[in-house]
Amino acid sequence: MPVSDAPIPKDAAAVILLRHHTDPTNPEIFWVKRSTKLAFLGGFYAFPGGGREPHDGEVLVEDCDDQERAAMISCAAREVFEETGTLLARG
């Protein structure tokens, strides 16, 4: 594949959510089944996550002074909510 045809990496986040008070020797986790319509690993199970969107950088993330890290935390929280309906927030 010529260098000009190489895919360009995109920022994305994935989250491994453990059930509260799960047994550390046999943890219970959240995962989602990918749509069978997806070209990449359609129908497989995966941790919730996805690509960073421009507005992810506009969300206030407390106790995080690094703008890039805050945007990725926001991305991860948004993706978990979109895919599982679980809201990762306080207040």
C-alpha angles and dihedrals in degrees: 000000000000115000091246090059095050114119116255113234116239128206111255139161134213127190131210105205118194123200111254110267092006118170106264091213092053107019124194112223139186116240136159136221111240117232113268087227093068116106093216115062094333112187094017125120119249143162113272113267147105148168126329115251126206094250092056087083092057096064119100111239110189121227093015117111095174110091095204093049091047091052091052092048088051090048092051093049092047093049092049090051093046094049103036108015089239112138113213101198144104132219 
